[in-house]
Every structure is written in C-alpha cells, then in structure tokens.
Amino acid sequence: EVYPFISTSPSFTYAQAINLNFYQAVSLQKLKEWRRAEQEYQSVLQQYTNIIKAKAKSLDGVAFNDVEVRYRMHECYVGLGLTNQAVNILQVIPAKQRNRKINYALGRLYQQSNID
C-alpha cells in the first residue's frame, strides 16, 4: 500500500477504506504498475469477499463489485503477459454475471490463446 495510514484511519468507514484501496489500485494500473495494481486488486477482492461472507450491511457505499475487480485484474495480467491467468480470472465470473465487456475480453483472450 502506498498510503497504509489512510485505509486504517478510524475516521473512515469500512466501505470508504475499501473504496480507497480500489482507487489506489486503479491509479497504479493507469501508471502501468501492473504487478502492484494486481496485488492491490487481490487485497480489495479479499476484503470484498469478507464483506459478502459476513453479510454485512457495510456493502452500502462500495463503488464497485467483484466482477469489476476481476475484469481489472485481467487487464493487469494481460499487461504482464500472463494470458492464461487473465482467462482464468474471467472464467471465475458466473455466465449470468458476465456483461458484454467481459465476454468480449474472454473472446479476445480465447482467440489469442487458440482456445475453442
């Protein structure tokens, strides 16, 4: 984490802290810091799944969902040249939750990898 004191500050709600971590990962991704961004997204995804498992109402105010995080992780893997991991992270998303963007990305990765 670039600014660990921000996300652990008691003045932020859990949703605000997880949003900050997500935006930090987005910033790293924009700077083409693929590995660091991927690590941040992993952390955000873990925090998000912990919220879901706890069935907490603190999910209100979270600016993203797990599909968006996985898509952005796929972009990091593509940037790192890890096509197989990019395919795997998108395939984890259930078919009913996949939107046009996800299906297009999967199609391109299948085409690049010669997967039918």
Biotite code that builds the C-alpha atoms (Angstrom):
import biotite.structure as struc

atoms = struc.array([
    struc.Atom([0.000, 0.000, 0.000], chain_id="A", res_id=1, res_name="GLU", atom_name="CA", element="C"),
    struc.Atom([1.230, 3.426, -0.877], chain_id="A", res_id=2, res_name="VAL", atom_name="CA", element="C"),
    struc.Atom([-0.640, 5.151, 1.936], chain_id="A", res_id=3, res_name="TYR", atom_name="CA", element="C"),
    struc.Atom([-1.453, 2.484, 4.533], chain_id="A", res_id=4, res_name="PRO", atom_name="CA", element="C"),
    struc.Atom([-2.316, 5.084, 7.176], chain_id="A", res_id=5, res_name="PHE", atom_name="CA", element="C"),
    struc.Atom([-5.276, 6.273, 5.091], chain_id="A", res_id=6, res_name="ILE", atom_name="CA", element="C"),
    struc.Atom([-7.102, 2.942, 4.849], chain_id="A", res_id=7, res_name="SER", atom_name="CA", element="C"),
    struc.Atom([-6.558, 2.172, 8.539], chain_id="A", res_id=8, res_name="THR", atom_name="CA", element="C"),
    struc.Atom([-7.708, 5.577, 9.732], chain_id="A", res_id=9, res_name="SER", atom_name="CA", element="C"),
    struc.Atom([-10.556, 5.302, 12.250], chain_id="A", res_id=10, res_name="PRO", atom_name="CA", element="C"),
    struc.Atom([-12.287, 8.265, 10.617], chain_id="A", res_id=11, res_name="SER", atom_name="CA", element="C"),
    struc.Atom([-13.206, 6.166, 7.551], chain_id="A", res_id=12, res_name="PHE", atom_name="CA", element="C"),
    struc.Atom([-15.973, 3.616, 7.327], chain_id="A", res_id=13, res_name="THR", atom_name="CA", element="C"),
    struc.Atom([-15.095, 0.153, 6.048], chain_id="A", res_id=14, res_name="TYR", atom_name="CA", element="C"),
    struc.Atom([-16.752, 0.969, 2.704], chain_id="A", res_id=15, res_name="ALA", atom_name="CA", element="C"),
    struc.Atom([-14.709, 4.165, 2.355], chain_id="A", res_id=16, res_name="GLN", atom_name="CA", element="C"),
    struc.Atom([-11.487, 2.336, 3.174], chain_id="A", res_id=17, res_name="ALA", atom_name="CA", element="C"),
    struc.Atom([-12.137, -0.409, 0.623], chain_id="A", res_id=18, res_name="ILE", atom_name="CA", element="C"),
    struc.Atom([-13.047, 2.231, -1.974], chain_id="A", res_id=19, res_name="ASN", atom_name="CA", element="C"),
    struc.Atom([-9.735, 3.998, -1.305], chain_id="A", res_id=20, res_name="LEU", atom_name="CA", element="C"),
    struc.Atom([-7.857, 0.740, -1.815], chain_id="A", res_id=21, res_name="ASN", atom_name="CA", element="C"),
    struc.Atom([-9.755, 0.159, -5.071], chain_id="A", res_id=22, res_name="PHE", atom_name="CA", element="C"),
    struc.Atom([-8.970, 3.658, -6.354], chain_id="A", res_id=23, res_name="TYR", atom_name="CA", element="C"),
    struc.Atom([-5.343, 3.207, -5.382], chain_id="A", res_id=24, res_name="GLN", atom_name="CA", element="C"),
    struc.Atom([-5.230, 0.023, -7.469], chain_id="A", res_id=25, res_name="ALA", atom_name="CA", element="C"),
    struc.Atom([-6.851, 1.858, -10.388], chain_id="A", res_id=26, res_name="VAL", atom_name="CA", element="C"),
    struc.Atom([-4.202, 4.581, -10.129], chain_id="A", res_id=27, res_name="SER", atom_name="CA", element="C"),
    struc.Atom([-1.402, 2.022, -10.136], chain_id="A", res_id=28, res_name="LEU", atom_name="CA", element="C"),
    struc.Atom([-2.970, 0.369, -13.158], chain_id="A", res_id=29, res_name="GLN", atom_name="CA", element="C"),
    struc.Atom([-3.146, 3.688, -15.023], chain_id="A", res_id=30, res_name="LYS", atom_name="CA", element="C"),
    struc.Atom([0.561, 4.138, -14.280], chain_id="A", res_id=31, res_name="LEU", atom_name="CA", element="C"),
    struc.Atom([1.142, 0.673, -15.798], chain_id="A", res_id=32, res_name="LYS", atom_name="CA", element="C"),
    struc.Atom([2.350, -0.673, -12.460], chain_id="A", res_id=33, res_name="GLU", atom_name="CA", element="C"),
    struc.Atom([0.706, -3.989, -13.340], chain_id="A", res_id=34, res_name="TRP", atom_name="CA", element="C"),
    struc.Atom([2.149, -6.153, -10.552], chain_id="A", res_id=35, res_name="ARG", atom_name="CA", element="C"),
    struc.Atom([1.443, -3.673, -7.755], chain_id="A", res_id=36, res_name="ARG", atom_name="CA", element="C"),
    struc.Atom([-2.037, -2.979, -9.133], chain_id="A", res_id=37, res_name="ALA", atom_name="CA", element="C"),
    struc.Atom([-2.767, -6.714, -9.307], chain_id="A", res_id=38, res_name="GLU", atom_name="CA", element="C"),
    struc.Atom([-1.686, -7.119, -5.683], chain_id="A", res_id=39, res_name="GLN", atom_name="CA", element="C"),
    struc.Atom([-3.954, -4.247, -4.617], chain_id="A", res_id=40, res_name="GLU", atom_name="CA", element="C"),
    struc.Atom([-6.867, -5.742, -6.558], chain_id="A", res_id=41, res_name="TYR", atom_name="CA", element="C"),
    struc.Atom([-6.233, -9.092, -4.830], chain_id="A", res_id=42, res_name="GLN", atom_name="CA", element="C"),
    struc.Atom([-6.434, -7.322, -1.497], chain_id="A", res_id=43, res_name="SER", atom_name="CA", element="C"),
    struc.Atom([-9.605, -5.461, -2.481], chain_id="A", res_id=44, res_name="VAL", atom_name="CA", element="C"),
    struc.Atom([-11.215, -8.676, -3.740], chain_id="A", res_id=45, res_name="LEU", atom_name="CA", element="C"),
    struc.Atom([-10.382, -10.410, -0.455], chain_id="A", res_id=46, res_name="GLN", atom_name="CA", element="C"),
    struc.Atom([-11.887, -7.551, 1.557], chain_id="A", res_id=47, res_name="GLN", atom_name="CA", element="C"),
    struc.Atom([-14.971, -7.572, -0.673], chain_id="A", res_id=48, res_name="TYR", atom_name="CA", element="C"),
    struc.Atom([-15.500, -11.334, -0.252], chain_id="A", res_id=49, res_name="THR", atom_name="CA", element="C"),
    struc.Atom([-15.074, -10.951, 3.513], chain_id="A", res_id=50, res_name="ASN", atom_name="CA", element="C"),
    struc.Atom([-17.884, -8.386, 3.498], chain_id="A", res_id=51, res_name="ILE", atom_name="CA", element="C"),
    struc.Atom([-20.098, -10.723, 1.461], chain_id="A", res_id=52, res_name="ILE", atom_name="CA", element="C"),
    struc.Atom([-19.384, -13.672, 3.774], chain_id="A", res_id=53, res_name="LYS", atom_name="CA", element="C"),
    struc.Atom([-20.171, -11.585, 6.840], chain_id="A", res_id=54, res_name="ALA", atom_name="CA", element="C"),
    struc.Atom([-23.415, -10.483, 5.168], chain_id="A", res_id=55, res_name="LYS", atom_name="CA", element="C"),
    struc.Atom([-22.631, -7.034, 6.447], chain_id="A", res_id=56, res_name="ALA", atom_name="CA", element="C"),
    struc.Atom([-24.677, -4.004, 5.590], chain_id="A", res_id=57, res_name="LYS", atom_name="CA", element="C"),
    struc.Atom([-21.394, -2.152, 5.185], chain_id="A", res_id=58, res_name="SER", atom_name="CA", element="C"),
    struc.Atom([-21.564, -3.104, 1.487], chain_id="A", res_id=59, res_name="LEU", atom_name="CA", element="C"),
    struc.Atom([-23.598, 0.074, 1.054], chain_id="A", res_id=60, res_name="ASP", atom_name="CA", element="C"),
    struc.Atom([-21.300, 2.732, -0.319], chain_id="A", res_id=61, res_name="GLY", atom_name="CA", element="C"),
    struc.Atom([-18.863, 0.360, -2.029], chain_id="A", res_id=62, res_name="VAL", atom_name="CA", element="C"),
    struc.Atom([-18.301, 1.823, -5.502], chain_id="A", res_id=63, res_name="ALA", atom_name="CA", element="C"),
    struc.Atom([-17.609, -1.452, -7.327], chain_id="A", res_id=64, res_name="PHE", atom_name="CA", element="C"),
    struc.Atom([-18.404, -5.159, -7.385], chain_id="A", res_id=65, res_name="ASN", atom_name="CA", element="C"),
    struc.Atom([-16.310, -8.300, -7.673], chain_id="A", res_id=66, res_name="ASP", atom_name="CA", element="C"),
    struc.Atom([-16.908, -8.521, -11.440], chain_id="A", res_id=67, res_name="VAL", atom_name="CA", element="C"),
    struc.Atom([-15.300, -5.114, -11.959], chain_id="A", res_id=68, res_name="GLU", atom_name="CA", element="C"),
    struc.Atom([-12.319, -6.057, -9.773], chain_id="A", res_id=69, res_name="VAL", atom_name="CA", element="C"),
    struc.Atom([-11.818, -9.324, -11.677], chain_id="A", res_id=70, res_name="ARG", atom_name="CA", element="C"),
    struc.Atom([-12.014, -7.505, -15.015], chain_id="A", res_id=71, res_name="TYR", atom_name="CA", element="C"),
    struc.Atom([-9.375, -5.026, -13.905], chain_id="A", res_id=72, res_name="ARG", atom_name="CA", element="C"),
    struc.Atom([-7.208, -7.874, -12.618], chain_id="A", res_id=73, res_name="MET", atom_name="CA", element="C"),
    struc.Atom([-7.494, -9.451, -16.064], chain_id="A", res_id=74, res_name="HIS", atom_name="CA", element="C"),
    struc.Atom([-6.203, -6.194, -17.565], chain_id="A", res_id=75, res_name="GLU", atom_name="CA", element="C"),
    struc.Atom([-3.191, -6.359, -15.251], chain_id="A", res_id=76, res_name="CYS", atom_name="CA", element="C"),
    struc.Atom([-2.484, -9.953, -16.244], chain_id="A", res_id=77, res_name="TYR", atom_name="CA", element="C"),
    struc.Atom([-2.693, -9.007, -19.919], chain_id="A", res_id=78, res_name="VAL", atom_name="CA", element="C"),
    struc.Atom([-0.277, -6.132, -19.244], chain_id="A", res_id=79, res_name="GLY", atom_name="CA", element="C"),
    struc.Atom([2.100, -8.598, -17.590], chain_id="A", res_id=80, res_name="LEU", atom_name="CA", element="C"),
    struc.Atom([1.745, -11.040, -20.499], chain_id="A", res_id=81, res_name="GLY", atom_name="CA", element="C"),
    struc.Atom([0.026, -13.667, -18.325], chain_id="A", res_id=82, res_name="LEU", atom_name="CA", element="C"),
    struc.Atom([-2.741, -14.652, -20.755], chain_id="A", res_id=83, res_name="THR", atom_name="CA", element="C"),
    struc.Atom([-3.662, -17.902, -19.001], chain_id="A", res_id=84, res_name="ASN", atom_name="CA", element="C"),
    struc.Atom([-4.188, -16.143, -15.674], chain_id="A", res_id=85, res_name="GLN", atom_name="CA", element="C"),
    struc.Atom([-6.238, -13.463, -17.438], chain_id="A", res_id=86, res_name="ALA", atom_name="CA", element="C"),
    struc.Atom([-8.504, -16.158, -18.911], chain_id="A", res_id=87, res_name="VAL", atom_name="CA", element="C"),
    struc.Atom([-8.780, -17.949, -15.563], chain_id="A", res_id=88, res_name="ASN", atom_name="CA", element="C"),
    struc.Atom([-9.780, -14.832, -13.605], chain_id="A", res_id=89, res_name="ILE", atom_name="CA", element="C"),
    struc.Atom([-12.539, -14.022, -16.117], chain_id="A", res_id=90, res_name="LEU", atom_name="CA", element="C"),
    struc.Atom([-13.799, -17.621, -16.244], chain_id="A", res_id=91, res_name="GLN", atom_name="CA", element="C"),
    struc.Atom([-14.422, -17.491, -12.486], chain_id="A", res_id=92, res_name="VAL", atom_name="CA", element="C"),
    struc.Atom([-17.202, -14.960, -13.143], chain_id="A", res_id=93, res_name="ILE", atom_name="CA", element="C"),
    struc.Atom([-20.536, -16.817, -13.479], chain_id="A", res_id=94, res_name="PRO", atom_name="CA", element="C"),
    struc.Atom([-22.010, -16.643, -17.006], chain_id="A", res_id=95, res_name="ALA", atom_name="CA", element="C"),
    struc.Atom([-25.109, -14.775, -15.811], chain_id="A", res_id=96, res_name="LYS", atom_name="CA", element="C"),
    struc.Atom([-22.965, -12.002, -14.308], chain_id="A", res_id=97, res_name="GLN", atom_name="CA", element="C"),
    struc.Atom([-20.827, -11.531, -17.425], chain_id="A", res_id=98, res_name="ARG", atom_name="CA", element="C"),
    struc.Atom([-21.585, -8.410, -19.400], chain_id="A", res_id=99, res_name="ASN", atom_name="CA", element="C"),
    struc.Atom([-20.582, -7.504, -22.939], chain_id="A", res_id=100, res_name="ARG", atom_name="CA", element="C"),
    struc.Atom([-17.193, -6.203, -21.792], chain_id="A", res_id=101, res_name="LYS", atom_name="CA", element="C"),
    struc.Atom([-16.343, -9.489, -20.034], chain_id="A", res_id=102, res_name="ILE", atom_name="CA", element="C"),
    struc.Atom([-17.498, -11.647, -22.956], chain_id="A", res_id=103, res_name="ASN", atom_name="CA", element="C"),
    struc.Atom([-15.527, -9.527, -25.422], chain_id="A", res_id=104, res_name="TYR", atom_name="CA", element="C"),
    struc.Atom([-12.381, -9.787, -23.298], chain_id="A", res_id=105, res_name="ALA", atom_name="CA", element="C"),
    struc.Atom([-12.808, -13.559, -22.981], chain_id="A", res_id=106, res_name="LEU", atom_name="CA", element="C"),
    struc.Atom([-13.341, -13.872, -26.736], chain_id="A", res_id=107, res_name="GLY", atom_name="CA", element="C"),
    struc.Atom([-10.165, -11.947, -27.494], chain_id="A", res_id=108, res_name="ARG", atom_name="CA", element="C"),
    struc.Atom([-8.172, -13.993, -24.996], chain_id="A", res_id=109, res_name="LEU", atom_name="CA", element="C"),
    struc.Atom([-9.550, -17.252, -26.430], chain_id="A", res_id=110, res_name="TYR", atom_name="CA", element="C"),
    struc.Atom([-8.587, -16.075, -29.897], chain_id="A", res_id=111, res_name="GLN", atom_name="CA", element="C"),
    struc.Atom([-5.063, -15.146, -28.771], chain_id="A", res_id=112, res_name="GLN", atom_name="CA", element="C"),
    struc.Atom([-4.645, -18.459, -26.968], chain_id="A", res_id=113, res_name="SER", atom_name="CA", element="C"),
    struc.Atom([-6.325, -20.530, -29.707], chain_id="A", res_id=114, res_name="ASN", atom_name="CA", element="C"),
    struc.Atom([-8.821, -21.871, -27.158], chain_id="A", res_id=115, res_name="ILE", atom_name="CA", element="C"),
    struc.Atom([-12.188, -23.027, -28.513], chain_id="A", res_id=116, res_name="ASP", atom_name="CA", element="C"),
])
